[in-house]
Amino acid sequence: RRHPPAPLMAPHESHQDCEVNGFTIPAKTRVLINIWSIARDPRWWGESAGIFNPERY
């Protein structure tokens, strides 16, 4: 989780207009997901996001 093979996922293209966290993404927009950032985000992993914890899984 903490060390993905690449920082970004392969590009994806939205099929229709959508809204993500208040941002409108028009159809046919190329989107890149920053998995490096998600893997370190304390909103998902808690305040210990930077610490290896095998009990988490």
N, CA, C, O and CB atoms as a CASP TS submission, in Angstrom:
PFRMAT TS
TARGET T0000
AUTHOR 0000-0000-0000
METHOD Language model
MODEL 1
PARENT N/A
ATOM      1  N   ARG     1       0.822  -1.195   0.000  1.00  0.00           N
ATOM      2  CA  ARG     1       0.000   0.000   0.000  1.00  0.00           C
ATOM      3  C   ARG     1       0.862   1.254   0.000  1.00  0.00           C
ATOM      4  O   ARG     1       0.581   2.188  -0.751  1.00  0.00           O
ATOM      5  CB  ARG     1      -0.933   0.001   1.201  1.00  0.00           C
ATOM      6  N   ARG     2       1.886   1.298   0.807  1.00  0.00           N
ATOM      7  CA  ARG     2       2.655   2.537   0.951  1.00  0.00           C
ATOM      8  C   ARG     2       3.628   2.782  -0.184  1.00  0.00           C
ATOM      9  O   ARG     2       4.059   3.916  -0.393  1.00  0.00           O
ATOM     10  CB  ARG     2       3.407   2.517   2.241  1.00  0.00           C
ATOM     11  N   HIS     3       3.979   1.751  -0.914  1.00  0.00           N
ATOM     12  CA  HIS     3       4.969   1.903  -1.982  1.00  0.00           C
ATOM     13  C   HIS     3       4.435   1.305  -3.281  1.00  0.00           C
ATOM     14  O   HIS     3       4.879   0.235  -3.697  1.00  0.00           O
ATOM     15  CB  HIS     3       6.307   1.231  -1.588  1.00  0.00           C
ATOM     16  N   PRO     4       3.481   1.992  -3.929  1.00  0.00           N
ATOM     17  CA  PRO     4       2.936   1.466  -5.179  1.00  0.00           C
ATOM     18  C   PRO     4       4.014   1.447  -6.265  1.00  0.00           C
ATOM     19  O   PRO     4       4.962   2.230  -6.201  1.00  0.00           O
ATOM     20  CB  PRO     4       1.724   2.310  -5.639  1.00  0.00           C
ATOM     21  N   PRO     5       3.884   0.572  -7.253  1.00  0.00           N
ATOM     22  CA  PRO     5       4.898   0.491  -8.308  1.00  0.00           C
ATOM     23  C   PRO     5       4.993   1.766  -9.147  1.00  0.00           C
ATOM     24  O   PRO     5       6.021   2.017  -9.775  1.00  0.00           O
ATOM     25  CB  PRO     5       4.598  -0.682  -9.211  1.00  0.00           C
ATOM     26  N   ALA     6       3.942   2.562  -9.161  1.00  0.00           N
ATOM     27  CA  ALA     6       3.945   3.850  -9.862  1.00  0.00           C
ATOM     28  C   ALA     6       3.090   4.824  -9.048  1.00  0.00           C
ATOM     29  O   ALA     6       2.124   4.401  -8.413  1.00  0.00           O
ATOM     30  CB  ALA     6       3.400   3.707 -11.344  1.00  0.00           C
ATOM     31  N   PRO     7       3.424   6.113  -9.053  1.00  0.00           N
ATOM     32  CA  PRO     7       2.661   7.062  -8.235  1.00  0.00           C
ATOM     33  C   PRO     7       1.259   7.346  -8.771  1.00  0.00           C
ATOM     34  O   PRO     7       0.372   7.733  -8.010  1.00  0.00           O
ATOM     35  CB  PRO     7       3.416   8.353  -8.129  1.00  0.00           C
ATOM     36  N   LEU     8       1.055   7.159 -10.065  1.00  0.00           N
ATOM     37  CA  LEU     8      -0.243   7.435 -10.679  1.00  0.00           C
ATOM     38  C   LEU     8      -0.773   6.188 -11.368  1.00  0.00           C
ATOM     39  O   LEU     8      -0.006   5.396 -11.917  1.00  0.00           O
ATOM     40  CB  LEU     8      -0.137   8.598 -11.684  1.00  0.00           C
ATOM     41  N   MET     9      -2.092   6.019 -11.334  1.00  0.00           N
ATOM     42  CA  MET     9      -2.705   4.919 -12.071  1.00  0.00           C
ATOM     43  C   MET     9      -2.703   5.264 -13.556  1.00  0.00           C
ATOM     44  O   MET     9      -2.469   6.413 -13.930  1.00  0.00           O
ATOM     45  CB  MET     9      -4.153   4.638 -11.564  1.00  0.00           C
ATOM     46  N   ALA    10      -2.963   4.280 -14.391  1.00  0.00           N
ATOM     47  CA  ALA    10      -3.069   4.520 -15.829  1.00  0.00           C
ATOM     48  C   ALA    10      -4.212   5.503 -16.081  1.00  0.00           C
ATOM     49  O   ALA    10      -5.207   5.485 -15.356  1.00  0.00           O
ATOM     50  CB  ALA    10      -3.300   3.184 -16.609  1.00  0.00           C
ATOM     51  N   PRO    11      -4.086   6.352 -17.089  1.00  0.00           N
ATOM     52  CA  PRO    11      -5.145   7.326 -17.362  1.00  0.00           C
ATOM     53  C   PRO    11      -6.470   6.640 -17.692  1.00  0.00           C
ATOM     54  O   PRO    11      -6.508   5.594 -18.340  1.00  0.00           O
ATOM     55  CB  PRO    11      -4.734   8.243 -18.514  1.00  0.00           C
ATOM     56  N   HIS    12      -7.539   7.252 -17.232  1.00  0.00           N
ATOM     57  CA  HIS    12      -8.892   6.802 -17.540  1.00  0.00           C
ATOM     58  C   HIS    12      -9.638   7.985 -18.141  1.00  0.00           C
ATOM     59  O   HIS    12      -9.297   9.139 -17.882  1.00  0.00           O
ATOM     60  CB  HIS    12      -9.627   6.248 -16.261  1.00  0.00           C
ATOM     61  N   GLU    13     -10.647   7.698 -18.936  1.00  0.00           N
ATOM     62  CA  GLU    13     -11.457   8.760 -19.523  1.00  0.00           C
ATOM     63  C   GLU    13     -12.879   8.651 -19.000  1.00  0.00           C
ATOM     64  O   GLU    13     -13.483   7.579 -19.038  1.00  0.00           O
ATOM     65  CB  GLU    13     -11.434   8.688 -21.070  1.00  0.00           C
ATOM     66  N   SER    14     -13.415   9.772 -18.508  1.00  0.00           N
ATOM     67  CA  SER    14     -14.784   9.751 -17.989  1.00  0.00           C
ATOM     68  C   SER    14     -15.763   9.541 -19.144  1.00  0.00           C
ATOM     69  O   SER    14     -15.589  10.101 -20.226  1.00  0.00           O
ATOM     70  CB  SER    14     -15.110  11.071 -17.225  1.00  0.00           C
ATOM     71  N   HIS    15     -16.788   8.733 -18.903  1.00  0.00           N
ATOM     72  CA  HIS    15     -17.779   8.432 -19.938  1.00  0.00           C
ATOM     73  C   HIS    15     -18.909   9.457 -19.966  1.00  0.00           C
ATOM     74  O   HIS    15     -19.553   9.663 -20.994  1.00  0.00           O
ATOM     75  CB  HIS    15     -18.355   7.041 -19.719  1.00  0.00           C
ATOM     76  N   GLN    16     -19.134  10.088 -18.833  1.00  0.00           N
ATOM     77  CA  GLN    16     -20.204  11.083 -18.729  1.00  0.00           C
ATOM     78  C   GLN    16     -19.783  12.145 -17.730  1.00  0.00           C
ATOM     79  O   GLN    16     -18.845  11.944 -16.958  1.00  0.00           O
ATOM     80  CB  GLN    16     -21.554  10.426 -18.303  1.00  0.00           C
ATOM     81  N   ASP    17     -20.472  13.271 -17.744  1.00  0.00           N
ATOM     82  CA  ASP    17     -20.200  14.314 -16.753  1.00  0.00           C
ATOM     83  C   ASP    17     -20.415  13.741 -15.358  1.00  0.00           C
ATOM     84  O   ASP    17     -21.351  12.973 -15.136  1.00  0.00           O
ATOM     85  CB  ASP    17     -21.107  15.562 -16.984  1.00  0.00           C
ATOM     86  N   CYS    18     -19.553  14.112 -14.424  1.00  0.00           N
ATOM     87  CA  CYS    18     -19.738  13.670 -13.045  1.00  0.00           C
ATOM     88  C   CYS    18     -19.142  14.716 -12.112  1.00  0.00           C
ATOM     89  O   CYS    18     -18.417  15.611 -12.545  1.00  0.00           O
ATOM     90  CB  CYS    18     -19.085  12.275 -12.807  1.00  0.00           C
ATOM     91  N   GLU    19     -19.455  14.592 -10.837  1.00  0.00           N
ATOM     92  CA  GLU    19     -18.937  15.512  -9.836  1.00  0.00           C
ATOM     93  C   GLU    19     -18.198  14.707  -8.776  1.00  0.00           C
ATOM     94  O   GLU    19     -18.709  13.706  -8.274  1.00  0.00           O
ATOM     95  CB  GLU    19     -20.079  16.357  -9.200  1.00  0.00           C
ATOM     96  N   VAL    20     -16.993  15.152  -8.441  1.00  0.00           N
ATOM     97  CA  VAL    20     -16.175  14.499  -7.425  1.00  0.00           C
ATOM     98  C   VAL    20     -15.707  15.567  -6.449  1.00  0.00           C
ATOM     99  O   VAL    20     -14.995  16.496  -6.830  1.00  0.00           O
ATOM    100  CB  VAL    20     -14.959  13.738  -8.063  1.00  0.00           C
ATOM    101  N   ASN    21     -16.104  15.434  -5.200  1.00  0.00           N
ATOM    102  CA  ASN    21     -15.713  16.392  -4.152  1.00  0.00           C
ATOM    103  C   ASN    21     -15.953  17.842  -4.560  1.00  0.00           C
ATOM    104  O   ASN    21     -15.127  18.712  -4.282  1.00  0.00           O
ATOM    105  CB  ASN    21     -14.249  16.206  -3.800  1.00  0.00           C
ATOM    106  N   GLY    22     -17.072  18.101  -5.215  1.00  0.00           N
ATOM    107  CA  GLY    22     -17.413  19.464  -5.598  1.00  0.00           C
ATOM    108  C   GLY    22     -16.824  19.925  -6.920  1.00  0.00           C
ATOM    109  O   GLY    22     -17.101  21.042  -7.355  1.00  0.00           O
ATOM    110  N   PHE    23     -16.018  19.095  -7.571  1.00  0.00           N
ATOM    111  CA  PHE    23     -15.434  19.437  -8.867  1.00  0.00           C
ATOM    112  C   PHE    23     -16.224  18.737  -9.968  1.00  0.00           C
ATOM    113  O   PHE    23     -16.475  17.535  -9.890  1.00  0.00           O
ATOM    114  CB  PHE    23     -13.927  19.038  -8.928  1.00  0.00           C
ATOM    115  N   THR    24     -16.611  19.489 -10.987  1.00  0.00           N
ATOM    116  CA  THR    24     -17.310  18.905 -12.129  1.00  0.00           C
ATOM    117  C   THR    24     -16.282  18.404 -13.128  1.00  0.00           C
ATOM    118  O   THR    24     -15.387  19.141 -13.541  1.00  0.00           O
ATOM    119  CB  THR    24     -18.269  19.934 -12.791  1.00  0.00           C
ATOM    120  N   ILE    25     -16.420  17.145 -13.509  1.00  0.00           N
ATOM    121  CA  ILE    25     -15.528  16.538 -14.494  1.00  0.00           C
ATOM    122  C   ILE    25     -16.360  16.260 -15.741  1.00  0.00           C
ATOM    123  O   ILE    25     -17.239  15.398 -15.715  1.00  0.00           O
ATOM    124  CB  ILE    25     -14.852  15.217 -13.939  1.00  0.00           C
ATOM    125  N   PRO    26     -16.097  16.978 -16.833  1.00  0.00           N
ATOM    126  CA  PRO    26     -16.879  16.779 -18.051  1.00  0.00           C
ATOM    127  C   PRO    26     -16.605  15.409 -18.687  1.00  0.00           C
ATOM    128  O   PRO    26     -15.553  14.810 -18.469  1.00  0.00           O
ATOM    129  CB  PRO    26     -16.574  17.890 -19.056  1.00  0.00           C
ATOM    130  N   ALA    27     -17.558  14.937 -19.464  1.00  0.00           N
ATOM    131  CA  ALA    27     -17.376  13.688 -20.204  1.00  0.00           C
ATOM    132  C   ALA    27     -16.144  13.801 -21.100  1.00  0.00           C
ATOM    133  O   ALA    27     -15.801  14.883 -21.575  1.00  0.00           O
ATOM    134  CB  ALA    27     -18.638  13.353 -21.049  1.00  0.00           C
ATOM    135  N   LYS    28     -15.500  12.683 -21.316  1.00  0.00           N
ATOM    136  CA  LYS    28     -14.306  12.564 -22.174  1.00  0.00           C
ATOM    137  C   LYS    28     -13.077  13.274 -21.612  1.00  0.00           C
ATOM    138  O   LYS    28     -12.149  13.592 -22.356  1.00  0.00           O
ATOM    139  CB  LYS    28     -14.608  13.118 -23.544  1.00  0.00           C
ATOM    140  N   THR    29     -13.065  13.524 -20.302  1.00  0.00           N
ATOM    141  CA  THR    29     -11.896  14.112 -19.651  1.00  0.00           C
ATOM    142  C   THR    29     -10.958  12.995 -19.224  1.00  0.00           C
ATOM    143  O   THR    29     -11.397  12.004 -18.642  1.00  0.00           O
ATOM    144  CB  THR    29     -12.310  14.984 -18.431  1.00  0.00           C
ATOM    145  N   ARG    30      -9.683  13.147 -19.505  1.00  0.00           N
ATOM    146  CA  ARG    30      -8.694  12.164 -19.066  1.00  0.00           C
ATOM    147  C   ARG    30      -8.384  12.423 -17.596  1.00  0.00           C
ATOM    148  O   ARG    30      -8.072  13.549 -17.208  1.00  0.00           O
ATOM    149  CB  ARG    30      -7.392  12.234 -19.938  1.00  0.00           C
ATOM    150  N   VAL    31      -8.471  11.372 -16.781  1.00  0.00           N
ATOM    151  CA  VAL    31      -8.306  11.479 -15.337  1.00  0.00           C
ATOM    152  C   VAL    31      -7.159  10.582 -14.890  1.00  0.00           C
ATOM    153  O   VAL    31      -7.063   9.430 -15.311  1.00  0.00           O
ATOM    154  CB  VAL    31      -9.614  11.102 -14.599  1.00  0.00           C
ATOM    155  N   LEU    32      -6.291  11.117 -14.036  1.00  0.00           N
ATOM    156  CA  LEU    32      -5.211  10.339 -13.427  1.00  0.00           C
ATOM    157  C   LEU    32      -5.453  10.289 -11.924  1.00  0.00           C
ATOM    158  O   LEU    32      -5.730  11.320 -11.311  1.00  0.00           O
ATOM    159  CB  LEU    32      -3.803  10.955 -13.754  1.00  0.00           C
ATOM    160  N   ILE    33      -5.353   9.117 -11.325  1.00  0.00           N
ATOM    161  CA  ILE    33      -5.559   8.947  -9.894  1.00  0.00           C
ATOM    162  C   ILE    33      -4.196   8.869  -9.220  1.00  0.00           C
ATOM    163  O   ILE    33      -3.358   8.053  -9.603  1.00  0.00           O
ATOM    164  CB  ILE    33      -6.411   7.674  -9.589  1.00  0.00           C
ATOM    165  N   ASN    34      -3.972   9.712  -8.223  1.00  0.00           N
ATOM    166  CA  ASN    34      -2.705   9.749  -7.498  1.00  0.00           C
ATOM    167  C   ASN    34      -2.758   8.739  -6.350  1.00  0.00           C
ATOM    168  O   ASN    34      -3.143   9.081  -5.232  1.00  0.00           O
ATOM    169  CB  ASN    34      -2.409  11.187  -6.962  1.00  0.00           C
ATOM    170  N   ILE    35      -2.368   7.489  -6.634  1.00  0.00           N
ATOM    171  CA  ILE    35      -2.446   6.448  -5.604  1.00  0.00           C
ATOM    172  C   ILE    35      -1.377   6.636  -4.526  1.00  0.00           C
ATOM    173  O   ILE    35      -1.559   6.181  -3.397  1.00  0.00           O
ATOM    174  CB  ILE    35      -2.302   5.065  -6.240  1.00  0.00           C
ATOM    175  N   TRP    36      -0.280   7.289  -4.853  1.00  0.00           N
ATOM    176  CA  TRP    36       0.753   7.559  -3.848  1.00  0.00           C
ATOM    177  C   TRP    36       0.163   8.406  -2.729  1.00  0.00           C
ATOM    178  O   TRP    36       0.384   8.134  -1.549  1.00  0.00           O
ATOM    179  CB  TRP    36       1.979   8.273  -4.486  1.00  0.00           C
ATOM    180  N   SER    37      -0.587   9.431  -3.109  1.00  0.00           N
ATOM    181  CA  SER    37      -1.200  10.321  -2.124  1.00  0.00           C
ATOM    182  C   SER    37      -2.300   9.615  -1.332  1.00  0.00           C
ATOM    183  O   SER    37      -2.390   9.788  -0.117  1.00  0.00           O
ATOM    184  CB  SER    37      -1.769  11.557  -2.817  1.00  0.00           C
ATOM    185  N   ILE    38      -3.123   8.837  -1.991  1.00  0.00           N
ATOM    186  CA  ILE    38      -4.204   8.112  -1.314  1.00  0.00           C
ATOM    187  C   ILE    38      -3.635   7.156  -0.273  1.00  0.00           C
ATOM    188  O   ILE    38      -4.203   7.004   0.808  1.00  0.00           O
ATOM    189  CB  ILE    38      -5.063   7.336  -2.334  1.00  0.00           C
ATOM    190  N   ALA    39      -2.521   6.515  -0.595  1.00  0.00           N
ATOM    191  CA  ALA    39      -1.919   5.537   0.319  1.00  0.00           C
ATOM    192  C   ALA    39      -1.363   6.182   1.584  1.00  0.00           C
ATOM    193  O   ALA    39      -1.068   5.483   2.553  1.00  0.00           O
ATOM    194  CB  ALA    39      -0.814   4.781  -0.389  1.00  0.00           C
ATOM    195  N   ARG    40      -1.215   7.501   1.588  1.00  0.00           N
ATOM    196  CA  ARG    40      -0.654   8.208   2.742  1.00  0.00           C
ATOM    197  C   ARG    40      -1.645   9.174   3.390  1.00  0.00           C
ATOM    198  O   ARG    40      -1.268   9.972   4.249  1.00  0.00           O
ATOM    199  CB  ARG    40       0.584   8.965   2.324  1.00  0.00           C
ATOM    200  N   ASP    41      -2.895   9.103   2.984  1.00  0.00           N
ATOM    201  CA  ASP    41      -3.910  10.052   3.446  1.00  0.00           C
ATOM    202  C   ASP    41      -4.489   9.625   4.793  1.00  0.00           C
ATOM    203  O   ASP    41      -5.108   8.565   4.887  1.00  0.00           O
ATOM    204  CB  ASP    41      -5.033  10.181   2.406  1.00  0.00           C
ATOM    205  N   PRO    42      -4.298  10.434   5.837  1.00  0.00           N
ATOM    206  CA  PRO    42      -4.817  10.070   7.159  1.00  0.00           C
ATOM    207  C   PRO    42      -6.344  10.033   7.227  1.00  0.00           C
ATOM    208  O   PRO    42      -6.902   9.461   8.163  1.00  0.00           O
ATOM    209  CB  PRO    42      -4.301  11.038   8.186  1.00  0.00           C
ATOM    210  N   ARG    43      -7.028  10.633   6.249  1.00  0.00           N
ATOM    211  CA  ARG    43      -8.500  10.525   6.235  1.00  0.00           C
ATOM    212  C   ARG    43      -8.934   9.080   6.032  1.00  0.00           C
ATOM    213  O   ARG    43      -9.993   8.684   6.518  1.00  0.00           O
ATOM    214  CB  ARG    43      -9.103  11.414   5.124  1.00  0.00           C
ATOM    215  N   TRP    44      -8.133   8.283   5.321  1.00  0.00           N
ATOM    216  CA  TRP    44      -8.476   6.881   5.055  1.00  0.00           C
ATOM    217  C   TRP    44      -7.770   5.927   5.999  1.00  0.00           C
ATOM    218  O   TRP    44      -8.324   4.884   6.348  1.00  0.00           O
ATOM    219  CB  TRP    44      -8.132   6.521   3.626  1.00  0.00           C
ATOM    220  N   TRP    45      -6.555   6.263   6.419  1.00  0.00           N
ATOM    221  CA  TRP    45      -5.725   5.330   7.173  1.00  0.00           C
ATOM    222  C   TRP    45      -5.494   5.756   8.615  1.00  0.00           C
ATOM    223  O   TRP    45      -4.794   5.062   9.351  1.00  0.00           O
ATOM    224  CB  TRP    45      -4.407   5.166   6.489  1.00  0.00           C
ATOM    225  N   GLY    46      -6.065   6.879   9.036  1.00  0.00           N
ATOM    226  CA  GLY    46      -5.888   7.351  10.402  1.00  0.00           C
ATOM    227  C   GLY    46      -4.585   8.120  10.562  1.00  0.00           C
ATOM    228  O   GLY    46      -3.814   8.272   9.614  1.00  0.00           O
ATOM    229  N   GLU    47      -4.361   8.593  11.761  1.00  0.00           N
ATOM    230  CA  GLU    47      -3.163   9.392  12.035  1.00  0.00           C
ATOM    231  C   GLU    47      -1.884   8.578  11.888  1.00  0.00           C
ATOM    232  O   GLU    47      -0.801   9.146  11.744  1.00  0.00           O
ATOM    233  CB  GLU    47      -3.236   9.980  13.433  1.00  0.00           C
ATOM    234  N   SER    48      -1.999   7.264  11.923  1.00  0.00           N
ATOM    235  CA  SER    48      -0.811   6.412  11.767  1.00  0.00           C
ATOM    236  C   SER    48      -0.610   5.996  10.306  1.00  0.00           C
ATOM    237  O   SER    48      -0.029   4.945  10.039  1.00  0.00           O
ATOM    238  CB  SER    48      -0.933   5.161  12.656  1.00  0.00           C
ATOM    239  N   ALA    49      -1.084   6.808   9.366  1.00  0.00           N
ATOM    240  CA  ALA    49      -0.993   6.471   7.944  1.00  0.00           C
ATOM    241  C   ALA    49       0.445   6.224   7.495  1.00  0.00           C
ATOM    242  O   ALA    49       0.676   5.443   6.572  1.00  0.00           O
ATOM    243  CB  ALA    49      -1.602   7.581   7.109  1.00  0.00           C
ATOM    244  N   GLY    50       1.410   6.875   8.132  1.00  0.00           N
ATOM    245  CA  GLY    50       2.805   6.728   7.735  1.00  0.00           C
ATOM    246  C   GLY    50       3.533   5.595   8.421  1.00  0.00           C
ATOM    247  O   GLY    50       4.738   5.427   8.229  1.00  0.00           O
ATOM    248  N   ILE    51       2.825   4.815   9.215  1.00  0.00           N
ATOM    249  CA  ILE    51       3.457   3.736   9.977  1.00  0.00           C
ATOM    250  C   ILE    51       2.935   2.392   9.489  1.00  0.00           C
ATOM    251  O   ILE    51       1.728   2.214   9.330  1.00  0.00           O
ATOM    252  CB  ILE    51       3.195   3.902  11.497  1.00  0.00           C
ATOM    253  N   PHE    52       3.841   1.444   9.252  1.00  0.00           N
ATOM    254  CA  PHE    52       3.415   0.098   8.868  1.00  0.00           C
ATOM    255  C   PHE    52       2.745  -0.563  10.058  1.00  0.00           C
ATOM    256  O   PHE    52       3.318  -0.634  11.146  1.00  0.00           O
ATOM    257  CB  PHE    52       4.617  -0.753   8.368  1.00  0.00           C
ATOM    258  N   ASN    53       1.539  -1.042   9.849  1.00  0.00           N
ATOM    259  CA  ASN    53       0.781  -1.700  10.902  1.00  0.00           C
ATOM    260  C   ASN    53       0.085  -2.916  10.298  1.00  0.00           C
ATOM    261  O   ASN    53      -0.964  -2.768   9.670  1.00  0.00           O
ATOM    262  CB  ASN    53      -0.252  -0.722  11.555  1.00  0.00           C
ATOM    263  N   PRO    54       0.648  -4.123  10.474  1.00  0.00           N
ATOM    264  CA  PRO    54       0.048  -5.312   9.862  1.00  0.00           C
ATOM    265  C   PRO    54      -1.356  -5.605  10.387  1.00  0.00           C
ATOM    266  O   PRO    54      -2.126  -6.290   9.713  1.00  0.00           O
ATOM    267  CB  PRO    54       0.934  -6.513  10.099  1.00  0.00           C
ATOM    268  N   GLU    55      -1.710  -5.104  11.572  1.00  0.00           N
ATOM    269  CA  GLU    55      -3.051  -5.319  12.122  1.00  0.00           C
ATOM    270  C   GLU    55      -4.115  -4.564  11.313  1.00  0.00           C
ATOM    271  O   GLU    55      -5.302  -4.882  11.391  1.00  0.00           O
ATOM    272  CB  GLU    55      -3.097  -4.875  13.596  1.00  0.00           C
ATOM    273  N   ARG    56      -3.690  -3.583  10.551  1.00  0.00           N
ATOM    274  CA  ARG    56      -4.609  -2.776   9.755  1.00  0.00           C
ATOM    275  C   ARG    56      -5.309  -3.621   8.691  1.00  0.00           C
ATOM    276  O   ARG    56      -6.409  -3.290   8.250  1.00  0.00           O
ATOM    277  CB  ARG    56      -3.861  -1.616   9.095  1.00  0.00           C
ATOM    278  N   TYR    57      -4.668  -4.706   8.287  1.00  0.00           N
ATOM    279  CA  TYR    57      -5.190  -5.522   7.197  1.00  0.00           C
ATOM    280  C   TYR    57      -5.842  -6.746   7.746  1.00  0.00           C
ATOM    281  O   TYR    57      -6.349  -7.569   6.985  1.00  0.00           O
ATOM    282  CB  TYR    57      -4.096  -5.905   6.219  1.00  0.00           C
TER
END
